[in-house]
Amino acid sequence: MDTESNSLHAYRERVCLIQFSTPSADYIVDPIAVPDLTWLTPFFASPDQEKIFHASEGDLLGLGRDFSFVFANIFDTMSAARTLGWPQVGLAAVLNRQFDVTLSKTHQRADWGRRPLKTDMLDYARLDTRYLLPLRERLHAALVEGGHWAEAQEDFERVAHVRPKPPGPSPDPMAFWRVKGARALPPGQTAILQAVFDYREGQAERINQPPFKVMGEPVLMELALRAPASLDDLSATPGMTPGQVHRHGRGLLSAIQRGLHAPVPPAPIIEVPPDDVLARYDRLQQWRKTRANARGVESDVILPRTTLRDLSQRPPRTLDDLAGIADFGPRRRELYGEEILVVVSR
């Protein structure tokens, strides 16, 4: 299975295609033409039917967000390749190495929300799933042979239970704080940043385009720093194009004036963990890195970050305590439990 979305071409991303391959045929479901996909709910939730994805998390989050699907029995070929320590785990690289197949990159950034879809786009989408079945068989055999099958299954189960975040307020009044450099601005200029950020969000939603296509974040920062007061000042702002000045000049100047007269927005409070928690996390991270280097895999193959965070915040004292740690399955407890108890007790 695979999905195609339109995150580069719409204000709110949506799943635009769902691809399936079976041993005998390839299928493409168009959720724009067929918006009611409740008939797929039992299939996705079934523990008896395996669903094979490559890099499944984004697909599962999108399907969960748009259709409220829940998932069971996932096989993630990218996760399996990472568990085995394969040097390249992108789908194109894996298929080229395993099957001497070259995937086209022509439509990687295509607008999958536009209709009608061209034949070559459908062929591109189909090939993303066509080889996952034989790839799954090779990966499964290698995992079993290497003694990593139970470990890989724990990762598959973990990603199957990832859920999309519930929607927050729209627009999010605190979103502008995520602009790089926002926290370093003087107080008065943060209000300007908030005003021009909100203006950009409104325009992006109006024309159904991603916000970065309206204006980049570096430009927003320049506007906050300079607070231009005229169209000429806007034209002199680094990063502003003549087209942006033409389309958004009056709106931006109005937003800047609102920001100049607005109260200073309070910065969100960042909670810093206690020193003992930070020290435990650092020790666990170093232990994980050493273990990963010895095995020839990425660090999070040994333990995911969620597990390290939970171990550092709720240090276990016994092997039985490890069963309550996030994303720490039986196989990993068997492999690393004794070592972990030593690391967290120092």
FENJO-V993558 format. One record per helix or strand. SS is the DSSP state (@ for helix, = for strand). FROM is the first residue (numbers start at 1). TO is the last residue. Records with the same first field share a line. If there is no record, write none. Layout:
SS = FROM-TO  FROM-TO
This chain:
= = 2-5  15-21  26-29  51-53  74-76
@ = 38-45  56-67  77-83  91-99  119-130  132-146  149-160  175-178  182-184  187-207  211-214  217-226  231-235  242-260  275-295  299-302  305-313  320-324  330-345
